[in-house]
Amino acid sequence: MQFNTPWAFLFLLAIPVVVYFHRYRRRGVAFRFSSTRNAAASGRSLRQRCLHAPLLLRVLALVFLTLALARPQQGLERVRDVSEGVAIEMIVDRSGSMGAEMAYGRERLNRLEVVKRVFEEFVNGNDKDLPGRGNDLIGMIAFARYADTICPLTLGHGALSRFLENVNLVQRKREDGTAIGDAIALAAARLQTAEESVAKQVQETGDVYDIKSKIIILLTDGKNNTGKRHPLEATKLAAEWGIKIYTIGVGGGESMTRMPGLLGDFLMRSESGLDDQTLKAIANETGGIYRQADNADALRAVYKEIDELEKSEIESVRFVDYREWFAPFALAALLCVALEIVLSCTVLRRIP
């Protein structure tokens, strides 16, 4: 808290003058007694003990009035962010082949679960090699036979974790497949209207947000085998719109898939169906890169490389918004004066 007119505190110098004239000014004698010994021996009543209350109230009123005149203000610092970020659409394969096991530290999880966990580290940071993408516009699309928008492009990354919980391996055989082309086309369409999405999100805060670049990060362990669009056809559309695609081949080589059985789960060997040639062509067509990751550490390394290639910037404009607090002090002074008048005219009245 600060005071806009601190010179008003000079009025506090009037307090000793008020006390002096109230207590030490000469008064005429109202009644004369030959002796006051018996009256002094009788003790003091509560009314007599409160005789100085009007003086105290007058001093408090002067203090509160001085504080009000000094104009106390409380400053609230506000930060307006002028941001230049990256619009990112994550495309995650959730087909049945993503159920193959993959190393995540000392754990063995299915590929989809590892992709989800490392993606959260990429967005929020992990205090190690991934700083997080707190200033970026991020959305997610998951696909098998059909491509679906899981999370719209958003600056509120707290909701992404909830959306990720709903991304699971495909359960129905008729919904299984790998529609890479349709997923790329859907992601490109979402990024094409990214400016509209961010405008709705920042209009309430008044922040300024500029999309520096638009990218797609595609994670899959298979090859396109269904859908209306071929991956390279959708890639050309993305290239026309200035969208860069980074492709990540998840797994590769021989892998193990955990399958349920009558006597418990058992592991079944499966060969990789990764179409690395198409993934390389997609990345090259749009100016991105292709990398393969067969465990969580390798996946983090790819994200770290993307972090270095796609940097976002933020500039903060700070200003202070002040709130005036003179009214409560002025009201307190008024109440003290009113209470002094009431007491002086009633229970603490002097005669004459």
C-alpha positions as CSV (number, residue, x, y, z in Angstrom):
1,M,0.0,0.0,0.0
2,Q,1.2,3.5,-0.8
3,F,-0.1,7.1,-0.1
4,N,-0.6,9.4,-3.0
5,T,-0.6,12.6,-0.8
6,P,1.8,11.9,2.1
7,W,2.0,15.6,3.0
8,A,-1.4,15.1,4.6
9,F,0.3,13.4,7.6
10,L,1.3,16.9,8.8
11,F,-2.3,17.2,10.2
12,L,-1.2,14.7,12.9
13,L,0.8,17.5,14.4
14,A,-2.6,18.9,15.5
15,I,-3.2,16.0,17.9
16,P,-1.0,17.4,20.8
17,V,-2.8,20.7,20.5
18,V,-6.2,19.0,20.7
19,V,-5.2,17.1,23.8
20,Y,-3.8,20.2,25.5
21,F,-6.9,22.3,25.0
22,H,-9.1,19.5,26.0
23,R,-7.4,18.5,29.2
24,Y,-5.5,21.6,30.5
25,R,-7.6,24.6,29.5
26,R,-8.8,26.5,32.6
27,R,-12.4,25.9,33.6
28,G,-14.5,28.0,36.0
29,V,-15.7,26.4,39.2
30,A,-19.3,25.2,39.0
31,F,-20.0,24.2,42.6
32,R,-17.9,24.9,45.7
33,F,-17.6,22.4,48.6
34,S,-15.9,22.9,51.9
35,S,-14.3,19.5,51.6
36,T,-14.1,16.7,48.8
37,R,-12.6,14.1,51.1
38,N,-15.7,12.0,51.5
39,A,-16.4,12.2,47.7
40,A,-12.9,11.0,46.9
41,A,-13.2,8.1,49.3
42,S,-16.3,6.8,47.7
43,G,-14.4,5.6,44.6
44,R,-14.9,6.2,40.9
45,S,-17.9,5.0,38.9
46,L,-17.8,3.5,35.3
47,R,-19.0,6.8,34.0
48,Q,-16.1,8.6,35.6
49,R,-13.7,6.1,34.2
50,C,-15.0,6.8,30.7
51,L,-14.8,10.6,30.9
52,H,-11.8,10.6,28.6
53,A,-13.6,8.5,25.9
54,P,-14.7,11.6,23.9
55,L,-11.1,12.9,23.8
56,L,-9.9,9.4,22.5
57,L,-12.6,9.4,19.9
58,R,-11.7,12.9,18.7
59,V,-8.0,11.9,18.4
60,L,-9.0,8.7,16.5
61,A,-11.2,10.7,14.2
62,L,-8.3,13.0,13.4
63,V,-6.0,10.1,12.7
64,F,-8.5,8.4,10.4
65,L,-9.3,11.7,8.6
66,T,-5.5,12.2,8.1
67,L,-5.2,8.7,6.6
68,A,-8.1,9.4,4.2
69,L,-6.6,12.7,3.1
70,A,-3.3,10.9,2.4
71,R,-5.2,8.8,-0.2
72,P,-4.0,5.2,0.6
73,Q,-3.8,3.1,-2.6
74,Q,-3.2,-0.6,-3.1
75,G,-1.4,-1.5,-6.3
76,L,-2.2,-4.7,-8.2
77,E,0.4,-5.6,-10.7
78,R,-1.0,-6.9,-13.9
79,V,0.9,-8.7,-16.7
80,R,-0.3,-8.5,-20.3
81,D,1.4,-11.1,-22.4
82,V,2.4,-10.4,-25.9
83,S,3.1,-13.9,-27.2
84,E,4.4,-15.4,-30.3
85,G,3.7,-19.1,-30.2
86,V,3.5,-22.3,-32.2
87,A,0.2,-24.0,-33.1
88,I,0.7,-27.7,-32.7
89,E,-1.6,-30.6,-33.7
90,M,-0.6,-33.9,-32.2
91,I,-1.8,-36.9,-34.3
92,V,-1.7,-40.2,-32.3
93,D,-2.2,-43.7,-33.6
94,R,-4.5,-45.8,-31.4
95,S,-4.9,-48.8,-33.7
96,G,-4.5,-52.3,-32.3
97,S,-0.8,-52.5,-33.2
98,M,-0.1,-49.7,-30.7
99,G,-0.8,-52.3,-28.0
100,A,2.7,-53.8,-28.4
101,E,5.0,-53.4,-25.4
102,M,7.5,-50.6,-25.1
103,A,10.1,-49.6,-22.5
104,Y,9.2,-46.7,-20.2
105,G,12.0,-46.5,-17.7
106,R,11.8,-49.7,-15.8
107,E,8.3,-50.4,-16.8
108,R,6.9,-52.2,-19.8
109,L,3.8,-50.4,-21.2
110,N,2.0,-50.5,-24.4
111,R,3.1,-48.1,-27.1
112,L,0.0,-45.9,-26.8
113,E,0.5,-45.4,-23.0
114,V,4.2,-44.5,-23.5
115,V,3.2,-42.0,-26.3
116,K,0.6,-40.4,-24.0
117,R,3.0,-40.1,-21.0
118,V,5.8,-38.6,-23.0
119,F,3.4,-36.2,-24.7
120,E,2.4,-34.9,-21.3
121,E,6.1,-34.3,-20.5
122,F,6.5,-32.5,-23.9
123,V,3.6,-30.2,-23.1
124,N,4.1,-29.6,-19.4
125,G,7.9,-30.2,-19.0
126,N,9.6,-32.8,-17.0
127,D,12.3,-30.8,-15.1
128,K,15.0,-32.5,-17.1
129,D,15.4,-32.3,-20.9
130,L,11.9,-31.1,-21.8
131,P,11.1,-27.5,-20.7
132,G,7.4,-27.6,-21.7
133,R,5.4,-25.8,-24.3
134,G,3.4,-23.5,-22.0
135,N,3.1,-20.7,-24.6
136,D,1.8,-22.8,-27.5
137,L,-1.6,-23.6,-28.9
138,I,-1.9,-27.3,-28.8
139,G,-4.6,-29.8,-29.9
140,M,-4.8,-33.5,-30.4
141,I,-6.3,-35.9,-32.9
142,A,-6.4,-39.7,-32.5
143,F,-7.0,-42.2,-35.2
144,A,-7.5,-45.8,-36.1
145,R,-9.9,-46.5,-39.0
146,Y,-11.4,-43.1,-38.4
147,A,-9.8,-39.8,-37.3
148,D,-11.3,-37.9,-34.4
149,T,-10.5,-34.6,-32.7
150,I,-9.8,-35.4,-29.1
151,C,-8.8,-32.0,-27.9
152,P,-9.4,-28.7,-29.8
153,L,-6.5,-26.2,-30.2
154,T,-6.2,-24.6,-26.8
155,L,-3.9,-22.4,-24.7
156,G,-5.3,-24.0,-21.5
157,H,-3.1,-27.0,-21.2
158,G,-4.6,-28.2,-17.9
159,A,-7.4,-29.8,-19.9
160,L,-5.1,-31.9,-22.1
161,S,-4.5,-34.4,-19.3
162,R,-8.2,-35.1,-19.0
163,F,-8.6,-35.5,-22.7
164,L,-5.7,-37.9,-22.8
165,E,-7.4,-40.2,-20.4
166,N,-10.0,-40.9,-23.0
167,V,-7.5,-42.0,-25.6
168,N,-7.4,-45.8,-25.6
169,L,-6.6,-48.6,-27.9
170,V,-9.4,-49.4,-30.4
171,Q,-11.7,-52.2,-29.0
172,R,-13.8,-53.1,-32.0
173,K,-12.3,-55.0,-34.9
174,R,-14.4,-53.1,-37.4
175,E,-13.0,-49.8,-36.1
176,D,-9.4,-51.0,-36.3
177,G,-7.1,-49.7,-39.1
178,T,-4.6,-46.9,-39.8
179,A,-6.0,-43.9,-41.6
180,I,-2.9,-41.7,-41.7
181,G,-4.1,-39.6,-44.6
182,D,-7.5,-38.7,-43.0
183,A,-5.8,-37.8,-39.8
184,I,-3.3,-35.4,-41.5
185,A,-6.1,-33.8,-43.5
186,L,-8.2,-33.3,-40.3
187,A,-5.2,-31.8,-38.4
188,A,-4.4,-29.5,-41.3
189,A,-7.9,-28.2,-41.4
190,R,-7.8,-27.5,-37.7
191,L,-4.6,-25.6,-38.0
192,Q,-5.9,-23.6,-41.0
193,T,-8.5,-22.1,-38.7
194,A,-6.2,-21.7,-35.7
195,E,-6.4,-17.9,-35.7
196,E,-10.1,-18.1,-35.1
197,S,-9.6,-20.5,-32.2
198,V,-7.0,-18.3,-30.5
199,A,-9.0,-15.1,-31.0
200,K,-11.9,-16.6,-28.9
201,Q,-9.5,-17.6,-26.1
202,V,-7.6,-14.3,-25.7
203,Q,-10.5,-11.9,-26.2
204,E,-11.4,-12.1,-22.5
205,T,-7.9,-11.5,-21.1
206,G,-6.9,-8.8,-23.7
207,D,-3.6,-10.6,-24.4
208,V,-2.0,-10.4,-27.8
209,Y,-1.2,-13.8,-29.4
210,D,0.5,-14.3,-32.7
211,I,0.9,-17.7,-34.3
212,K,4.6,-17.9,-35.4
213,S,4.3,-21.3,-37.2
214,K,1.9,-24.3,-37.6
215,I,3.2,-27.8,-37.2
216,I,1.8,-31.3,-37.0
217,I,3.5,-34.1,-35.0
218,L,2.5,-37.5,-36.3
219,L,3.1,-40.6,-34.2
220,T,2.3,-44.0,-35.7
221,D,3.7,-47.6,-35.8
222,G,2.0,-48.7,-39.0
223,K,1.2,-47.8,-42.6
224,N,-1.9,-46.3,-44.2
225,N,-4.4,-49.0,-45.0
226,T,-7.8,-47.3,-44.9
227,G,-9.4,-43.9,-45.2
228,K,-10.5,-41.6,-48.0
229,R,-7.2,-39.8,-48.5
230,H,-3.7,-41.0,-49.2
231,P,-1.1,-39.6,-46.8
232,L,0.9,-37.8,-49.5
233,E,-2.3,-36.3,-50.9
234,A,-3.1,-34.8,-47.5
235,T,0.5,-33.8,-47.1
236,K,0.3,-31.6,-50.2
237,L,-2.7,-29.9,-48.8
238,A,-0.8,-29.2,-45.5
239,A,2.2,-27.9,-47.5
240,E,0.0,-25.5,-49.4
241,W,-1.2,-24.0,-46.1
242,G,2.3,-23.6,-44.8
243,I,2.0,-26.4,-42.2
244,K,5.1,-28.4,-41.3
245,I,4.8,-32.1,-40.4
246,Y,7.2,-33.9,-38.1
247,T,6.8,-37.7,-38.3
248,I,7.8,-40.2,-35.6
249,G,7.8,-43.9,-36.2
250,V,6.9,-45.6,-32.9
251,G,8.6,-49.0,-32.3
252,G,10.1,-50.9,-35.2
253,G,11.6,-54.4,-35.6
254,E,10.2,-57.3,-33.7
255,S,7.9,-56.5,-30.8
256,M,5.9,-58.3,-28.1
257,T,2.1,-57.8,-27.6
258,R,0.4,-58.9,-24.4
259,M,-2.7,-60.9,-25.1
260,P,-5.4,-62.2,-22.6
261,G,-5.8,-65.9,-22.3
262,L,-7.7,-68.5,-20.2
263,L,-4.7,-69.0,-17.9
264,G,-3.7,-65.3,-17.8
265,D,-2.0,-62.9,-20.2
266,F,0.7,-64.2,-22.5
267,L,3.2,-62.4,-24.9
268,M,2.9,-62.8,-28.6
269,R,5.6,-61.8,-31.1
270,S,4.6,-59.4,-33.8
271,E,6.5,-57.9,-36.7
272,S,6.6,-54.2,-37.3
273,G,4.4,-52.8,-40.1
274,L,6.0,-49.3,-39.9
275,D,6.1,-47.6,-43.3
276,D,9.1,-45.4,-42.8
277,Q,9.4,-44.5,-46.4
278,T,6.0,-42.8,-46.5
279,L,6.7,-41.1,-43.1
280,K,10.0,-39.7,-44.5
281,A,8.3,-38.5,-47.6
282,I,5.6,-36.7,-45.5
283,A,8.3,-34.9,-43.5
284,N,10.4,-34.0,-46.5
285,E,7.4,-32.6,-48.4
286,T,6.6,-30.1,-45.7
287,G,10.1,-29.3,-44.4
288,G,9.9,-31.4,-41.3
289,I,11.9,-34.3,-40.0
290,Y,11.4,-38.0,-39.6
291,R,12.7,-39.9,-36.5
292,Q,12.1,-43.4,-35.2
293,A,11.7,-44.1,-31.4
294,D,11.6,-47.6,-29.9
295,N,11.5,-46.5,-26.3
296,A,10.5,-43.6,-24.0
297,D,14.0,-42.1,-23.9
298,A,14.3,-42.1,-27.7
299,L,10.9,-40.5,-27.9
300,R,11.9,-37.7,-25.5
301,A,15.0,-37.1,-27.6
302,V,12.8,-36.5,-30.7
303,Y,10.7,-34.1,-28.7
304,K,13.8,-32.3,-27.5
305,E,14.9,-31.9,-31.1
306,I,11.5,-30.5,-32.1
307,D,11.7,-28.1,-29.1
308,E,15.0,-26.7,-30.5
309,L,13.6,-26.3,-34.0
310,E,10.2,-24.8,-33.0
311,K,10.8,-22.1,-30.4
312,S,8.1,-19.8,-29.1
313,E,8.6,-16.3,-27.5
314,I,6.7,-14.3,-25.0
315,E,7.1,-10.7,-24.0
316,S,5.4,-9.4,-20.8
317,V,4.1,-5.8,-20.5
318,R,3.7,-5.0,-16.8
319,F,1.5,-2.2,-15.4
320,V,0.0,-1.4,-12.0
321,D,-3.7,-0.9,-11.4
322,Y,-4.3,1.0,-8.1
323,R,-7.4,0.7,-5.9
324,E,-8.3,3.7,-3.6
325,W,-8.8,3.0,0.1
326,F,-9.6,6.5,1.4
327,A,-13.4,5.7,1.8
328,P,-13.1,3.2,4.8
329,F,-10.8,5.7,6.7
330,A,-13.2,8.6,6.1
331,L,-16.1,6.5,7.2
332,A,-14.2,5.5,10.4
333,A,-13.5,9.2,11.2
334,L,-17.2,10.0,10.7
335,L,-18.3,7.2,13.1
336,C,-15.8,8.4,15.7
337,V,-17.1,12.0,15.6
338,A,-20.7,10.8,15.7
339,L,-20.0,8.5,18.7
340,E,-18.2,11.4,20.5
341,I,-21.2,13.6,20.0
342,V,-23.6,11.0,21.3
343,L,-21.6,10.2,24.4
344,S,-21.0,13.8,25.2
345,C,-24.7,14.6,25.0
346,T,-25.9,11.5,27.0
347,V,-24.1,9.3,29.5
348,L,-20.9,11.5,29.6
349,R,-22.6,14.8,29.6
350,R,-21.1,17.4,31.9
351,I,-23.2,19.7,34.0
352,P,-22.9,22.6,33.5
